[in-house]
Amino acid sequence: WRSTAAGTTDQTWPKNGSVAPYCVRLTRSGNTFTGQVSPDGNAWTAIESQTISMTANTYAGLAVCSHDGTALCTATFSEVSMD
């Protein structure tokens, strides 16, 4: 997330390493976004919530970032859904 437009990015989990093969879920309630993880897609654990002021309509997408300007990063996304 970015706490300000065009600001630096931050992350909650994992601070280092890979989430594979974890399932990840992001839910929104008003301006509160909650990240959750699951090793099997059934038992979910909330890892953090952030409140970010946004308009009612927002764009969503998938991204991957190494958080290191000298390193590339790749990821494979599967079983993606949006409700």
PyMOL Python script that loads the backbone (N, CA, C, O; Angstrom):
from pymol import cmd

cmd.read_pdbstr("""\
ATOM      1  N   TRP A   1       0.835  -1.181   0.000  1.00  0.00           N
ATOM      2  CA  TRP A   1       0.000   0.000   0.000  1.00  0.00           C
ATOM      3  C   TRP A   1       0.869   1.229   0.000  1.00  0.00           C
ATOM      4  O   TRP A   1       2.054   1.173   0.326  1.00  0.00           O
ATOM      5  N   ARG A   2       0.270   2.332  -0.367  1.00  0.00           N
ATOM      6  CA  ARG A   2       0.913   3.641  -0.278  1.00  0.00           C
ATOM      7  C   ARG A   2       0.017   4.496   0.595  1.00  0.00           C
ATOM      8  O   ARG A   2      -1.181   4.600   0.335  1.00  0.00           O
ATOM      9  N   SER A   3       0.569   5.102   1.613  1.00  0.00           N
ATOM     10  CA  SER A   3      -0.257   5.910   2.503  1.00  0.00           C
ATOM     11  C   SER A   3      -0.547   7.288   1.921  1.00  0.00           C
ATOM     12  O   SER A   3      -1.442   7.982   2.401  1.00  0.00           O
ATOM     13  N   THR A   4       0.197   7.695   0.892  1.00  0.00           N
ATOM     14  CA  THR A   4      -0.072   8.943   0.183  1.00  0.00           C
ATOM     15  C   THR A   4       0.086   8.702  -1.310  1.00  0.00           C
ATOM     16  O   THR A   4       0.843   7.823  -1.722  1.00  0.00           O
ATOM     17  N   ALA A   5      -0.623   9.476  -2.120  1.00  0.00           N
ATOM     18  CA  ALA A   5      -0.511   9.348  -3.567  1.00  0.00           C
ATOM     19  C   ALA A   5       0.940   9.552  -3.988  1.00  0.00           C
ATOM     20  O   ALA A   5       1.585  10.515  -3.575  1.00  0.00           O
ATOM     21  N   ALA A   6       1.444   8.644  -4.808  1.00  0.00           N
ATOM     22  CA  ALA A   6       2.824   8.671  -5.319  1.00  0.00           C
ATOM     23  C   ALA A   6       3.870   8.514  -4.216  1.00  0.00           C
ATOM     24  O   ALA A   6       5.054   8.759  -4.449  1.00  0.00           O
ATOM     25  N   GLY A   7       3.445   8.109  -3.017  1.00  0.00           N
ATOM     26  CA  GLY A   7       4.383   7.897  -1.914  1.00  0.00           C
ATOM     27  C   GLY A   7       5.114   6.578  -2.044  1.00  0.00           C
ATOM     28  O   GLY A   7       4.924   5.843  -3.012  1.00  0.00           O
ATOM     29  N   THR A   8       5.945   6.286  -1.071  1.00  0.00           N
ATOM     30  CA  THR A   8       6.664   5.014  -1.078  1.00  0.00           C
ATOM     31  C   THR A   8       5.718   3.881  -0.703  1.00  0.00           C
ATOM     32  O   THR A   8       4.722   4.092  -0.011  1.00  0.00           O
ATOM     33  N   THR A   9       6.038   2.688  -1.162  1.00  0.00           N
ATOM     34  CA  THR A   9       5.206   1.524  -0.867  1.00  0.00           C
ATOM     35  C   THR A   9       5.632   0.904   0.458  1.00  0.00           C
ATOM     36  O   THR A   9       6.765   1.071   0.907  1.00  0.00           O
ATOM     37  N   ASP A  10       4.703   0.191   1.065  1.00  0.00           N
ATOM     38  CA  ASP A  10       4.988  -0.540   2.288  1.00  0.00           C
ATOM     39  C   ASP A  10       4.268  -1.875   2.205  1.00  0.00           C
ATOM     40  O   ASP A  10       3.376  -2.051   1.376  1.00  0.00           O
ATOM     41  N   GLN A  11       4.640  -2.791   3.037  1.00  0.00           N
ATOM     42  CA  GLN A  11       3.977  -4.088   3.087  1.00  0.00           C
ATOM     43  C   GLN A  11       3.964  -4.585   4.513  1.00  0.00           C
ATOM     44  O   GLN A  11       4.741  -4.137   5.356  1.00  0.00           O
ATOM     45  N   THR A  12       3.063  -5.524   4.770  1.00  0.00           N
ATOM     46  CA  THR A  12       2.927  -6.080   6.105  1.00  0.00           C
ATOM     47  C   THR A  12       3.563  -7.450   6.207  1.00  0.00           C
ATOM     48  O   THR A  12       4.358  -7.719   7.108  1.00  0.00           O
ATOM     49  N   TRP A  13       3.201  -8.315   5.267  1.00  0.00           N
ATOM     50  CA  TRP A  13       3.638  -9.708   5.364  1.00  0.00           C
ATOM     51  C   TRP A  13       3.868 -10.258   3.986  1.00  0.00           C
ATOM     52  O   TRP A  13       3.049  -9.962   3.116  1.00  0.00           O
ATOM     53  N   PRO A  14       4.858 -10.999   3.698  1.00  0.00           N
ATOM     54  CA  PRO A  14       6.013 -11.214   4.552  1.00  0.00           C
ATOM     55  C   PRO A  14       6.989 -10.059   4.383  1.00  0.00           C
ATOM     56  O   PRO A  14       7.097  -9.503   3.289  1.00  0.00           O
ATOM     57  N   LYS A  15       7.683  -9.697   5.414  1.00  0.00           N
ATOM     58  CA  LYS A  15       8.680  -8.629   5.290  1.00  0.00           C
ATOM     59  C   LYS A  15       9.850  -9.098   4.435  1.00  0.00           C
ATOM     60  O   LYS A  15      10.471  -8.292   3.742  1.00  0.00           O
ATOM     61  N   ASN A  16      10.152 -10.365   4.476  1.00  0.00           N
ATOM     62  CA  ASN A  16      11.212 -10.949   3.641  1.00  0.00           C
ATOM     63  C   ASN A  16      10.741 -12.319   3.190  1.00  0.00           C
ATOM     64  O   ASN A  16      10.054 -13.017   3.937  1.00  0.00           O
ATOM     65  N   GLY A  17      11.095 -12.703   1.999  1.00  0.00           N
ATOM     66  CA  GLY A  17      10.789 -14.046   1.562  1.00  0.00           C
ATOM     67  C   GLY A  17       9.535 -14.137   0.731  1.00  0.00           C
ATOM     68  O   GLY A  17       9.038 -13.142   0.204  1.00  0.00           O
ATOM     69  N   SER A  18       9.038 -15.337   0.625  1.00  0.00           N
ATOM     70  CA  SER A  18       7.941 -15.654  -0.273  1.00  0.00           C
ATOM     71  C   SER A  18       6.697 -16.062   0.497  1.00  0.00           C
ATOM     72  O   SER A  18       6.786 -16.598   1.602  1.00  0.00           O
ATOM     73  N   VAL A  19       5.534 -15.804  -0.095  1.00  0.00           N
ATOM     74  CA  VAL A  19       4.286 -16.263   0.504  1.00  0.00           C
ATOM     75  C   VAL A  19       3.855 -17.597  -0.093  1.00  0.00           C
ATOM     76  O   VAL A  19       2.929 -18.231   0.413  1.00  0.00           O
ATOM     77  N   ALA A  20       4.510 -18.021  -1.148  1.00  0.00           N
ATOM     78  CA  ALA A  20       4.122 -19.265  -1.816  1.00  0.00           C
ATOM     79  C   ALA A  20       4.254 -20.431  -0.861  1.00  0.00           C
ATOM     80  O   ALA A  20       5.228 -20.471  -0.109  1.00  0.00           O
ATOM     81  N   PRO A  21       3.371 -21.345  -0.843  1.00  0.00           N
ATOM     82  CA  PRO A  21       2.145 -21.437  -1.641  1.00  0.00           C
ATOM     83  C   PRO A  21       0.908 -20.943  -0.897  1.00  0.00           C
ATOM     84  O   PRO A  21      -0.149 -21.562  -1.020  1.00  0.00           O
ATOM     85  N   TYR A  22       0.990 -19.884  -0.150  1.00  0.00           N
ATOM     86  CA  TYR A  22      -0.146 -19.370   0.612  1.00  0.00           C
ATOM     87  C   TYR A  22      -1.197 -18.732  -0.282  1.00  0.00           C
ATOM     88  O   TYR A  22      -0.887 -18.189  -1.343  1.00  0.00           O
ATOM     89  N   CYS A  23      -2.437 -18.806   0.163  1.00  0.00           N
ATOM     90  CA  CYS A  23      -3.530 -18.059  -0.453  1.00  0.00           C
ATOM     91  C   CYS A  23      -3.586 -16.711   0.250  1.00  0.00           C
ATOM     92  O   CYS A  23      -3.358 -16.631   1.457  1.00  0.00           O
ATOM     93  N   VAL A  24      -3.884 -15.663  -0.488  1.00  0.00           N
ATOM     94  CA  VAL A  24      -4.015 -14.341   0.108  1.00  0.00           C
ATOM     95  C   VAL A  24      -5.376 -13.762  -0.261  1.00  0.00           C
ATOM     96  O   VAL A  24      -5.916 -14.045  -1.330  1.00  0.00           O
ATOM     97  N   ARG A  25      -5.921 -12.948   0.638  1.00  0.00           N
ATOM     98  CA  ARG A  25      -7.240 -12.345   0.416  1.00  0.00           C
ATOM     99  C   ARG A  25      -7.206 -10.918   0.953  1.00  0.00           C
ATOM    100  O   ARG A  25      -6.649 -10.652   2.018  1.00  0.00           O
ATOM    101  N   LEU A  26      -7.809 -10.015   0.201  1.00  0.00           N
ATOM    102  CA  LEU A  26      -7.931  -8.625   0.615  1.00  0.00           C
ATOM    103  C   LEU A  26      -9.408  -8.269   0.597  1.00  0.00           C
ATOM    104  O   LEU A  26     -10.076  -8.430  -0.425  1.00  0.00           O
ATOM    105  N   THR A  27      -9.917  -7.790   1.713  1.00  0.00           N
ATOM    106  CA  THR A  27     -11.317  -7.384   1.782  1.00  0.00           C
ATOM    107  C   THR A  27     -11.388  -5.904   2.118  1.00  0.00           C
ATOM    108  O   THR A  27     -10.501  -5.351   2.769  1.00  0.00           O
ATOM    109  N   ARG A  28     -12.466  -5.273   1.656  1.00  0.00           N
ATOM    110  CA  ARG A  28     -12.675  -3.851   1.904  1.00  0.00           C
ATOM    111  C   ARG A  28     -14.012  -3.646   2.583  1.00  0.00           C
ATOM    112  O   ARG A  28     -15.029  -4.199   2.165  1.00  0.00           O
ATOM    113  N   SER A  29     -13.999  -2.842   3.638  1.00  0.00           N
ATOM    114  CA  SER A  29     -15.223  -2.406   4.304  1.00  0.00           C
ATOM    115  C   SER A  29     -15.083  -0.902   4.488  1.00  0.00           C
ATOM    116  O   SER A  29     -14.343  -0.447   5.360  1.00  0.00           O
ATOM    117  N   GLY A  30     -15.791  -0.128   3.670  1.00  0.00           N
ATOM    118  CA  GLY A  30     -15.615   1.319   3.691  1.00  0.00           C
ATOM    119  C   GLY A  30     -14.218   1.662   3.223  1.00  0.00           C
ATOM    120  O   GLY A  30     -13.845   1.325   2.100  1.00  0.00           O
ATOM    121  N   ASN A  31     -13.435   2.328   4.062  1.00  0.00           N
ATOM    122  CA  ASN A  31     -12.052   2.662   3.744  1.00  0.00           C
ATOM    123  C   ASN A  31     -11.048   1.778   4.472  1.00  0.00           C
ATOM    124  O   ASN A  31      -9.855   2.080   4.500  1.00  0.00           O
ATOM    125  N   THR A  32     -11.533   0.678   5.067  1.00  0.00           N
ATOM    126  CA  THR A  32     -10.646  -0.237   5.774  1.00  0.00           C
ATOM    127  C   THR A  32     -10.406  -1.478   4.925  1.00  0.00           C
ATOM    128  O   THR A  32     -11.343  -2.159   4.509  1.00  0.00           O
ATOM    129  N   PHE A  33      -9.136  -1.753   4.680  1.00  0.00           N
ATOM    130  CA  PHE A  33      -8.710  -2.902   3.893  1.00  0.00           C
ATOM    131  C   PHE A  33      -8.023  -3.877   4.830  1.00  0.00           C
ATOM    132  O   PHE A  33      -7.144  -3.490   5.600  1.00  0.00           O
ATOM    133  N   THR A  34      -8.423  -5.148   4.766  1.00  0.00           N
ATOM    134  CA  THR A  34      -7.853  -6.164   5.642  1.00  0.00           C
ATOM    135  C   THR A  34      -7.236  -7.268   4.804  1.00  0.00           C
ATOM    136  O   THR A  34      -7.883  -7.832   3.922  1.00  0.00           O
ATOM    137  N   GLY A  35      -5.967  -7.571   5.090  1.00  0.00           N
ATOM    138  CA  GLY A  35      -5.272  -8.664   4.418  1.00  0.00           C
ATOM    139  C   GLY A  35      -5.365  -9.922   5.249  1.00  0.00           C
ATOM    140  O   GLY A  35      -5.240  -9.885   6.473  1.00  0.00           O
ATOM    141  N   GLN A  36      -5.585 -11.039   4.573  1.00  0.00           N
ATOM    142  CA  GLN A  36      -5.652 -12.335   5.251  1.00  0.00           C
ATOM    143  C   GLN A  36      -4.826 -13.345   4.465  1.00  0.00           C
ATOM    144  O   GLN A  36      -4.646 -13.204   3.256  1.00  0.00           O
ATOM    145  N   VAL A  37      -4.331 -14.356   5.151  1.00  0.00           N
ATOM    146  CA  VAL A  37      -3.567 -15.434   4.517  1.00  0.00           C
ATOM    147  C   VAL A  37      -4.122 -16.779   4.958  1.00  0.00           C
ATOM    148  O   VAL A  37      -4.730 -16.908   6.021  1.00  0.00           O
ATOM    149  N   SER A  38      -3.896 -17.781   4.106  1.00  0.00           N
ATOM    150  CA  SER A  38      -4.347 -19.136   4.411  1.00  0.00           C
ATOM    151  C   SER A  38      -3.424 -20.130   3.705  1.00  0.00           C
ATOM    152  O   SER A  38      -3.092 -19.943   2.535  1.00  0.00           O
ATOM    153  N   PRO A  39      -3.014 -21.175   4.403  1.00  0.00           N
ATOM    154  CA  PRO A  39      -2.193 -22.190   3.735  1.00  0.00           C
ATOM    155  C   PRO A  39      -3.012 -23.099   2.822  1.00  0.00           C
ATOM    156  O   PRO A  39      -2.455 -23.764   1.949  1.00  0.00           O
ATOM    157  N   ASP A  40      -4.339 -23.130   3.019  1.00  0.00           N
ATOM    158  CA  ASP A  40      -5.171 -24.070   2.265  1.00  0.00           C
ATOM    159  C   ASP A  40      -6.413 -23.452   1.626  1.00  0.00           C
ATOM    160  O   ASP A  40      -7.169 -24.163   0.965  1.00  0.00           O
ATOM    161  N   GLY A  41      -6.646 -22.156   1.803  1.00  0.00           N
ATOM    162  CA  GLY A  41      -7.835 -21.518   1.236  1.00  0.00           C
ATOM    163  C   GLY A  41      -9.083 -21.714   2.062  1.00  0.00           C
ATOM    164  O   GLY A  41     -10.163 -21.281   1.660  1.00  0.00           O
ATOM    165  N   ASN A  42      -8.959 -22.364   3.218  1.00  0.00           N
ATOM    166  CA  ASN A  42     -10.112 -22.608   4.089  1.00  0.00           C
ATOM    167  C   ASN A  42     -10.004 -21.877   5.424  1.00  0.00           C
ATOM    168  O   ASN A  42     -10.941 -21.197   5.841  1.00  0.00           O
ATOM    169  N   ALA A  43      -8.869 -22.016   6.089  1.00  0.00           N
ATOM    170  CA  ALA A  43      -8.658 -21.388   7.395  1.00  0.00           C
ATOM    171  C   ALA A  43      -7.878 -20.086   7.182  1.00  0.00           C
ATOM    172  O   ALA A  43      -6.694 -20.115   6.847  1.00  0.00           O
ATOM    173  N   TRP A  44      -8.550 -18.943   7.377  1.00  0.00           N
ATOM    174  CA  TRP A  44      -7.958 -17.630   7.104  1.00  0.00           C
ATOM    175  C   TRP A  44      -7.508 -16.949   8.383  1.00  0.00           C
ATOM    176  O   TRP A  44      -8.181 -17.034   9.410  1.00  0.00           O
ATOM    177  N   THR A  45      -6.360 -16.266   8.320  1.00  0.00           N
ATOM    178  CA  THR A  45      -5.819 -15.504   9.436  1.00  0.00           C
ATOM    179  C   THR A  45      -5.611 -14.064   8.989  1.00  0.00           C
ATOM    180  O   THR A  45      -4.908 -13.807   8.012  1.00  0.00           O
ATOM    181  N   ALA A  46      -6.224 -13.124   9.706  1.00  0.00           N
ATOM    182  CA  ALA A  46      -6.028 -11.702   9.404  1.00  0.00           C
ATOM    183  C   ALA A  46      -4.614 -11.308   9.812  1.00  0.00           C
ATOM    184  O   ALA A  46      -4.162 -11.632  10.910  1.00  0.00           O
ATOM    185  N   ILE A  47      -3.918 -10.604   8.917  1.00  0.00           N
ATOM    186  CA  ILE A  47      -2.552 -10.195   9.243  1.00  0.00           C
ATOM    187  C   ILE A  47      -2.436  -8.704   9.508  1.00  0.00           C
ATOM    188  O   ILE A  47      -1.541  -8.285  10.243  1.00  0.00           O
ATOM    189  N   GLU A  48      -3.316  -7.887   8.931  1.00  0.00           N
ATOM    190  CA  GLU A  48      -3.273  -6.451   9.192  1.00  0.00           C
ATOM    191  C   GLU A  48      -4.445  -5.775   8.502  1.00  0.00           C
ATOM    192  O   GLU A  48      -4.949  -6.247   7.484  1.00  0.00           O
ATOM    193  N   SER A  49      -4.865  -4.660   9.080  1.00  0.00           N
ATOM    194  CA  SER A  49      -5.854  -3.788   8.454  1.00  0.00           C
ATOM    195  C   SER A  49      -5.250  -2.406   8.315  1.00  0.00           C
ATOM    196  O   SER A  49      -4.495  -1.954   9.175  1.00  0.00           O
ATOM    197  N   GLN A  50      -5.589  -1.744   7.227  1.00  0.00           N
ATOM    198  CA  GLN A  50      -5.149  -0.378   6.981  1.00  0.00           C
ATOM    199  C   GLN A  50      -6.364   0.436   6.575  1.00  0.00           C
ATOM    200  O   GLN A  50      -7.213  -0.046   5.825  1.00  0.00           O
ATOM    201  N   THR A  51      -6.454   1.657   7.058  1.00  0.00           N
ATOM    202  CA  THR A  51      -7.519   2.561   6.640  1.00  0.00           C
ATOM    203  C   THR A  51      -6.918   3.558   5.661  1.00  0.00           C
ATOM    204  O   THR A  51      -5.993   4.301   5.990  1.00  0.00           O
ATOM    205  N   ILE A  52      -7.465   3.557   4.450  1.00  0.00           N
ATOM    206  CA  ILE A  52      -6.976   4.408   3.372  1.00  0.00           C
ATOM    207  C   ILE A  52      -8.188   5.074   2.741  1.00  0.00           C
ATOM    208  O   ILE A  52      -9.084   4.389   2.249  1.00  0.00           O
ATOM    209  N   SER A  53      -8.225   6.385   2.749  1.00  0.00           N
ATOM    210  CA  SER A  53      -9.352   7.106   2.158  1.00  0.00           C
ATOM    211  C   SER A  53      -9.360   6.908   0.654  1.00  0.00           C
ATOM    212  O   SER A  53      -8.381   7.201  -0.032  1.00  0.00           O
ATOM    213  N   MET A  54     -10.484   6.406   0.149  1.00  0.00           N
ATOM    214  CA  MET A  54     -10.629   6.167  -1.288  1.00  0.00           C
ATOM    215  C   MET A  54     -12.062   6.486  -1.692  1.00  0.00           C
ATOM    216  O   MET A  54     -12.960   6.545  -0.851  1.00  0.00           O
ATOM    217  N   THR A  55     -12.259   6.687  -2.974  1.00  0.00           N
ATOM    218  CA  THR A  55     -13.604   6.910  -3.473  1.00  0.00           C
ATOM    219  C   THR A  55     -14.364   5.588  -3.463  1.00  0.00           C
ATOM    220  O   THR A  55     -13.768   4.528  -3.272  1.00  0.00           O
ATOM    221  N   ALA A  56     -15.659   5.650  -3.665  1.00  0.00           N
ATOM    222  CA  ALA A  56     -16.479   4.439  -3.654  1.00  0.00           C
ATOM    223  C   ALA A  56     -16.053   3.477  -4.760  1.00  0.00           C
ATOM    224  O   ALA A  56     -16.038   2.263  -4.556  1.00  0.00           O
ATOM    225  N   ASN A  57     -15.708   4.011  -5.926  1.00  0.00           N
ATOM    226  CA  ASN A  57     -15.259   3.176  -7.039  1.00  0.00           C
ATOM    227  C   ASN A  57     -13.737   3.228  -7.119  1.00  0.00           C
ATOM    228  O   ASN A  57     -13.142   4.301  -7.219  1.00  0.00           O
ATOM    229  N   THR A  58     -13.123   2.060  -7.075  1.00  0.00           N
ATOM    230  CA  THR A  58     -11.670   1.976  -7.165  1.00  0.00           C
ATOM    231  C   THR A  58     -11.300   0.907  -8.179  1.00  0.00           C
ATOM    232  O   THR A  58     -12.123   0.060  -8.527  1.00  0.00           O
ATOM    233  N   TYR A  59     -10.069   0.947  -8.648  1.00  0.00           N
ATOM    234  CA  TYR A  59      -9.561  -0.064  -9.568  1.00  0.00           C
ATOM    235  C   TYR A  59      -8.735  -1.067  -8.775  1.00  0.00           C
ATOM    236  O   TYR A  59      -8.029  -0.700  -7.836  1.00  0.00           O
ATOM    237  N   ALA A  60      -8.827  -2.317  -9.153  1.00  0.00           N
ATOM    238  CA  ALA A  60      -8.073  -3.366  -8.469  1.00  0.00           C
ATOM    239  C   ALA A  60      -7.232  -4.123  -9.488  1.00  0.00           C
ATOM    240  O   ALA A  60      -7.603  -4.239 -10.656  1.00  0.00           O
ATOM    241  N   GLY A  61      -6.119  -4.623  -9.037  1.00  0.00           N
ATOM    242  CA  GLY A  61      -5.249  -5.407  -9.906  1.00  0.00           C
ATOM    243  C   GLY A  61      -4.272  -6.200  -9.070  1.00  0.00           C
ATOM    244  O   GLY A  61      -4.253  -6.105  -7.843  1.00  0.00           O
ATOM    245  N   LEU A  62      -3.469  -6.974  -9.749  1.00  0.00           N
ATOM    246  CA  LEU A  62      -2.467  -7.791  -9.078  1.00  0.00           C
ATOM    247  C   LEU A  62      -1.091  -7.274  -9.437  1.00  0.00           C
ATOM    248  O   LEU A  62      -0.840  -6.901 -10.584  1.00  0.00           O
ATOM    249  N   ALA A  63      -0.212  -7.249  -8.475  1.00  0.00           N
ATOM    250  CA  ALA A  63       1.141  -6.759  -8.711  1.00  0.00           C
ATOM    251  C   ALA A  63       2.122  -7.535  -7.852  1.00  0.00           C
ATOM    252  O   ALA A  63       1.752  -8.163  -6.860  1.00  0.00           O
ATOM    253  N   VAL A  64       3.359  -7.476  -8.251  1.00  0.00           N
ATOM    254  CA  VAL A  64       4.434  -8.073  -7.464  1.00  0.00           C
ATOM    255  C   VAL A  64       5.586  -7.080  -7.466  1.00  0.00           C
ATOM    256  O   VAL A  64       5.836  -6.401  -8.463  1.00  0.00           O
ATOM    257  N   CYS A  65       6.279  -7.005  -6.347  1.00  0.00           N
ATOM    258  CA  CYS A  65       7.352  -6.025  -6.214  1.00  0.00           C
ATOM    259  C   CYS A  65       8.467  -6.617  -5.357  1.00  0.00           C
ATOM    260  O   CYS A  65       8.194  -7.226  -4.323  1.00  0.00           O
ATOM    261  N   SER A  66       9.704  -6.447  -5.773  1.00  0.00           N
ATOM    262  CA  SER A  66      10.832  -6.958  -4.994  1.00  0.00           C
ATOM    263  C   SER A  66      11.184  -6.025  -3.833  1.00  0.00           C
ATOM    264  O   SER A  66      11.901  -6.427  -2.916  1.00  0.00           O
ATOM    265  N   HIS A  67      10.688  -4.779  -3.861  1.00  0.00           N
ATOM    266  CA  HIS A  67      11.039  -3.759  -2.866  1.00  0.00           C
ATOM    267  C   HIS A  67      12.543  -3.502  -2.843  1.00  0.00           C
ATOM    268  O   HIS A  67      13.101  -3.057  -1.841  1.00  0.00           O
ATOM    269  N   ASP A  68      13.183  -3.795  -3.978  1.00  0.00           N
ATOM    270  CA  ASP A  68      14.619  -3.561  -4.142  1.00  0.00           C
ATOM    271  C   ASP A  68      14.827  -3.056  -5.555  1.00  0.00           C
ATOM    272  O   ASP A  68      14.637  -3.799  -6.517  1.00  0.00           O
ATOM    273  N   GLY A  69      15.215  -1.801  -5.686  1.00  0.00           N
ATOM    274  CA  GLY A  69      15.366  -1.189  -6.994  1.00  0.00           C
ATOM    275  C   GLY A  69      16.395  -1.850  -7.892  1.00  0.00           C
ATOM    276  O   GLY A  69      16.450  -1.552  -9.085  1.00  0.00           O
ATOM    277  N   THR A  70      17.220  -2.749  -7.342  1.00  0.00           N
ATOM    278  CA  THR A  70      18.234  -3.432  -8.140  1.00  0.00           C
ATOM    279  C   THR A  70      17.869  -4.875  -8.454  1.00  0.00           C
ATOM    280  O   THR A  70      18.649  -5.578  -9.097  1.00  0.00           O
ATOM    281  N   ALA A  71      16.699  -5.332  -8.015  1.00  0.00           N
ATOM    282  CA  ALA A  71      16.321  -6.731  -8.201  1.00  0.00           C
ATOM    283  C   ALA A  71      14.961  -6.852  -8.869  1.00  0.00           C
ATOM    284  O   ALA A  71      14.011  -6.154  -8.515  1.00  0.00           O
ATOM    285  N   LEU A  72      14.887  -7.754  -9.845  1.00  0.00           N
ATOM    286  CA  LEU A  72      13.609  -8.062 -10.474  1.00  0.00           C
ATOM    287  C   LEU A  72      12.884  -9.103  -9.644  1.00  0.00           C
ATOM    288  O   LEU A  72      13.492  -9.796  -8.828  1.00  0.00           O
ATOM    289  N   CYS A  73      11.582  -9.209  -9.856  1.00  0.00           N
ATOM    290  CA  CYS A  73      10.771 -10.155  -9.101  1.00  0.00           C
ATOM    291  C   CYS A  73       9.725 -10.742 -10.041  1.00  0.00           C
ATOM    292  O   CYS A  73       9.215 -10.036 -10.910  1.00  0.00           O
ATOM    293  N   THR A  74       9.403 -12.004  -9.883  1.00  0.00           N
ATOM    294  CA  THR A  74       8.355 -12.631 -10.663  1.00  0.00           C
ATOM    295  C   THR A  74       7.395 -13.350  -9.733  1.00  0.00           C
ATOM    296  O   THR A  74       7.748 -13.713  -8.610  1.00  0.00           O
ATOM    297  N   ALA A  75       6.183 -13.550 -10.211  1.00  0.00           N
ATOM    298  CA  ALA A  75       5.177 -14.274  -9.431  1.00  0.00           C
ATOM    299  C   ALA A  75       4.212 -14.948 -10.390  1.00  0.00           C
ATOM    300  O   ALA A  75       4.060 -14.529 -11.538  1.00  0.00           O
ATOM    301  N   THR A  76       3.569 -15.984  -9.909  1.00  0.00           N
ATOM    302  CA  THR A  76       2.506 -16.646 -10.646  1.00  0.00           C
ATOM    303  C   THR A  76       1.248 -16.553  -9.825  1.00  0.00           C
ATOM    304  O   THR A  76       1.215 -16.969  -8.667  1.00  0.00           O
ATOM    305  N   PHE A  77       0.205 -16.005 -10.430  1.00  0.00           N
ATOM    306  CA  PHE A  77      -1.091 -15.896  -9.753  1.00  0.00           C
ATOM    307  C   PHE A  77      -2.021 -16.945 -10.349  1.00  0.00           C
ATOM    308  O   PHE A  77      -2.056 -17.133 -11.565  1.00  0.00           O
ATOM    309  N   SER A  78      -2.770 -17.623  -9.494  1.00  0.00           N
ATOM    310  CA  SER A  78      -3.725 -18.614  -9.976  1.00  0.00           C
ATOM    311  C   SER A  78      -4.992 -18.551  -9.143  1.00  0.00           C
ATOM    312  O   SER A  78      -4.986 -18.061  -8.014  1.00  0.00           O
ATOM    313  N   GLU A  79      -6.068 -19.047  -9.710  1.00  0.00           N
ATOM    314  CA  GLU A  79      -7.357 -19.078  -9.031  1.00  0.00           C
ATOM    315  C   GLU A  79      -7.747 -17.708  -8.491  1.00  0.00           C
ATOM    316  O   GLU A  79      -8.133 -17.579  -7.329  1.00  0.00           O
ATOM    317  N   VAL A  80      -7.647 -16.697  -9.327  1.00  0.00           N
ATOM    318  CA  VAL A  80      -7.956 -15.315  -8.950  1.00  0.00           C
ATOM    319  C   VAL A  80      -9.449 -15.063  -9.115  1.00  0.00           C
ATOM    320  O   VAL A  80     -10.042 -15.448 -10.123  1.00  0.00           O
ATOM    321  N   SER A  81     -10.053 -14.417  -8.124  1.00  0.00           N
ATOM    322  CA  SER A  81     -11.464 -14.026  -8.247  1.00  0.00           C
ATOM    323  C   SER A  81     -11.673 -12.692  -7.568  1.00  0.00           C
ATOM    324  O   SER A  81     -10.941 -12.323  -6.650  1.00  0.00           O
ATOM    325  N   MET A  82     -12.677 -11.975  -8.028  1.00  0.00           N
ATOM    326  CA  MET A  82     -13.046 -10.692  -7.425  1.00  0.00           C
ATOM    327  C   MET A  82     -14.546 -10.689  -7.239  1.00  0.00           C
ATOM    328  O   MET A  82     -15.302 -11.000  -8.160  1.00  0.00           O
ATOM    329  N   ASP A  83     -14.967 -10.335  -6.046  1.00  0.00           N
ATOM    330  CA  ASP A  83     -16.406 -10.269  -5.741  1.00  0.00           C
ATOM    331  C   ASP A  83     -16.795  -8.849  -5.420  1.00  0.00           C
ATOM    332  O   ASP A  83     -17.961  -8.578  -5.135  1.00  0.00           O
TER     333      ASP A  83
END
""", "prot")
cmd.dss("prot")
cmd.show_as("cartoon", "prot")
cmd.util.cbc("prot")
cmd.orient("prot")
